């Protein structure tokens, strides 16, 4: 910068309050004192502090590994552009299709004795009991359980309240009958034969659909050179 232009940028201030404030700020100076050295050293600037850390403490502060965990707030304040770009790329990838996040959740659910199952439209749910289809055997299934299953089969998406009000109306059924009905329903839910979703709807656990395998077409053997051609019609 030319010296004349530099002089033009200088502003002279004669306000006593502004001058006093500048003098007060200039009277203070920040210094840094080392704590992990045999004799304390005084560092007069942040640059000296950074050089001291790089020369004496960086190697002990670094850790090597294949994966590290960082909080969301810390990931947004990283100084290294390469790390910021890697975090952003991983975030965008998981936002489009959170496969790794889903696998990690599956591991955590499994460790806490929670089970994941796939419901309608491919949506995955988490429950305390592993879903288990019930074998419909008239000898093993009690009449009360069969009534509950038949009602849910005939009214898909019904709720617990709708089931009880339909099978044991409060106006005509005794409290004992309603309790027996609820006990049968609770048993079916605890065994995983009935799925009770968080919105209150009930669904019968179905066995997984078997994939249909189509028989592979059998290729006809190629005619041998000695085979006479078919007669012309």
C-alpha positions in Angstrom: 0.0 0.0 0.0 1.4 3.4 -0.8 2.3 5.5 2.2 0.1 8.4 1.2 -2.9 6.1 0.9 -2.1 4.6 4.3 -2.1 8.0 5.9 -5.5 8.7 4.5 -6.8 5.6 6.3 -5.7 6.9 9.6 -8.4 8.5 11.7 -7.5 10.9 14.5 -9.8 10.6 17.6 -9.6 13.2 20.3 -12.6 12.1 22.3 -11.3 11.6 25.9 -13.7 8.6 26.6 -12.5 6.8 23.4 -8.9 7.5 24.2 -9.3 6.2 27.8 -11.0 3.0 26.6 -8.2 2.4 24.2 -5.6 2.9 26.9 -7.5 0.6 29.3 -7.6 -2.2 26.6 -3.9 -1.7 25.8 -3.0 -2.0 29.4 -4.1 -5.6 29.5 -2.1 -8.4 27.9 -3.0 -12.1 27.8 -0.2 -14.6 28.5 -0.2 -18.4 28.8 1.7 -20.5 31.5 2.6 -24.1 30.9 1.5 -26.6 33.6 3.0 -29.9 32.5 6.7 -28.8 32.3 9.4 -29.1 35.0 9.7 -25.3 35.1 6.7 -23.2 34.1 7.1 -21.3 30.8 5.3 -18.1 29.9 4.0 -17.9 26.3 3.2 -14.4 25.2 0.9 -15.1 22.2 -1.5 -17.7 20.9 1.0 -18.5 18.2 3.6 -19.4 20.8 1.0 -21.5 22.5 0.2 -23.4 19.3 3.9 -24.0 18.6 4.5 -25.3 22.1 1.5 -27.7 21.9 2.6 -29.0 18.5 6.2 -29.6 19.7 5.4 -31.1 23.1 1.9 -32.4 23.4 0.5 -33.2 20.0 1.9 -36.8 19.7 0.5 -37.8 23.1 -2.9 -36.2 22.3 -3.4 -38.1 19.1 -5.2 -41.5 18.8 -5.3 -43.8 15.9 -8.4 -45.9 15.0 -10.8 -47.0 12.3 -13.8 -45.1 13.6 -14.5 -42.3 16.0 -17.6 -40.7 17.5 -18.2 -37.0 17.5 -21.2 -35.0 18.6 -23.3 -33.2 16.1 -22.4 -29.8 17.5 -18.6 -30.6 17.4 -18.9 -31.9 13.9 -20.2 -28.5 12.7 -17.3 -26.6 14.3 -14.4 -28.6 13.0 -11.5 -26.6 11.6 -10.2 -29.2 9.2 -11.9 -28.9 5.8 -11.3 -32.6 4.9 -13.1 -33.8 8.1 -15.9 -31.3 7.5 -16.4 -32.6 4.0 -16.3 -36.3 5.2 -18.9 -35.6 7.9 -21.1 -33.8 5.4 -20.9 -36.6 2.8 -21.7 -39.2 5.5 -24.7 -37.1 6.7 -26.1 -36.7 3.1 -25.7 -40.4 2.4 -27.5 -41.4 5.6 -30.2 -38.8 4.9 -31.0 -40.5 1.5 -30.8 -44.0 2.8 -29.9 -44.6 6.5 -28.6 -48.1 6.1 -25.7 -47.8 8.6 -27.9 -46.0 11.1 -30.5 -48.7 10.8 -28.0 -51.5 11.3 -26.6 -49.7 14.4 -30.1 -49.4 15.8 -30.8 -53.1 15.2 -27.7 -54.0 17.2 -28.8 -51.8 20.1 -32.3 -53.2 20.0 -31.0 -56.7 20.1 -28.8 -56.0 23.1 -31.8 -54.7 24.9 -34.0 -57.7 24.1 -36.1 -55.9 21.6 -37.2 -57.5 18.3 -37.6 -55.9 14.9 -40.2 -57.2 12.4 -41.4 -55.9 9.0 -45.0 -55.0 8.8 -47.2 -53.9 5.9 -45.7 -51.8 3.1 -42.2 -52.9 4.3 -42.3 -50.7 7.4 -40.1 -52.0 10.2 -41.4 -52.0 13.8 -39.9 -52.7 17.2 -41.6 -54.7 19.9 -40.9 -56.5 23.2 -42.0 -59.9 21.9 -40.9 -61.7 18.8 -43.9 -62.1 16.5 -44.9 -65.7 16.2 -47.7 -67.0 14.0 -50.3 -69.2 15.8 -51.1 -72.7 14.5 -54.9 -72.7 14.1 -55.6 -76.0 15.8 -59.1 -76.4 17.2 -57.9 -78.9 19.8 -55.2 -76.6 21.2 -57.0 -73.2 20.9 -59.6 -72.4 23.5 -63.0 -71.1 22.4 -62.3 -67.6 24.0 -59.0 -67.3 22.0 -60.7 -68.4 18.8 -63.4 -65.7 19.3 -60.7 -63.0 19.6 -58.9 -64.2 16.5 -62.1 -64.5 14.5 -63.1 -61.0 15.4 -59.7 -59.5 14.4 -59.7 -61.5 11.2 -63.2 -60.1 10.3 -62.4 -56.6 11.4 -58.8 -55.7 10.3 -57.4 -52.6 11.9 -59.7 -52.8 14.9 -58.6 -51.6 18.4 -58.7 -53.2 21.8 -61.6 -51.1 22.9 -63.6 -51.9 19.7 -63.0 -55.6 20.3 -64.1 -55.6 23.9 -67.1 -53.4 23.2 -68.2 -55.8 20.4 -67.5 -59.2 22.1 -68.3 -58.2 25.7 -70.5 -55.1 25.8 -70.6 -53.3 29.1 -74.4 -53.1 29.1 -74.9 -56.9 28.8 -71.6 -58.6 29.8 -70.4 -59.1 33.4 -67.1 -57.7 34.6 -65.8 -61.3 34.9 -66.6 -62.0 31.2 -64.8 -58.8 30.1 -61.7 -59.8 32.3 -61.6 -63.2 30.7 -61.8 -61.7 27.2 -58.9 -59.3 28.1 -56.9 -62.1 29.5 -57.2 -64.1 26.3 -56.2 -61.0 24.3 -53.2 -60.3 26.6 -52.0 -63.9 26.3 -52.1 -63.6 22.5 -50.1 -60.3 22.6 -47.5 -61.6 25.1 -47.0 -64.7 22.9 -46.5 -62.7 19.8 -49.6 -64.1 18.1 -51.3 -60.7 18.0 -49.5 -57.4 17.1 -50.7 -54.4 19.0 -49.3 -51.2 17.4 -48.7 -47.9 19.1 -51.8 -46.4 17.6 -53.9 -49.1 19.3 -54.7 -51.3 16.2 -54.6 -55.1 16.4 -53.3 -57.4 13.7 -52.9 -61.2 13.6 -49.3 -62.3 13.1 -49.0 -64.0 9.7 -46.4 -66.5 8.6 -43.9 -65.2 6.1 -45.0 -65.6 2.5 -43.2 -68.3 0.6 -41.5 -67.2 -2.6 -42.9 -68.9 -5.6 -40.2 -70.6 -7.6 -41.0 -70.9 -11.3 -39.7 -74.1 -13.0 -36.8 -73.3 -15.4 -37.7 -74.1 -19.0 -36.3 -77.3 -20.3 -34.4 -76.8 -23.5 -35.1 -79.2 -26.3 -32.1 -81.2 -27.5 -30.6 -80.0 -30.7 -31.1 -82.4 -33.6 -28.1 -84.4 -34.5 -26.6 -84.0 -38.0 -27.8 -87.6 -38.9 -31.5 -86.8 -38.1 -33.5 -86.4 -41.3 -35.5 -83.1 -41.5 -39.3 -83.3 -40.9 -41.4 -83.8 -44.1 -42.8 -80.7 -45.6 -46.6 -80.3 -45.3 
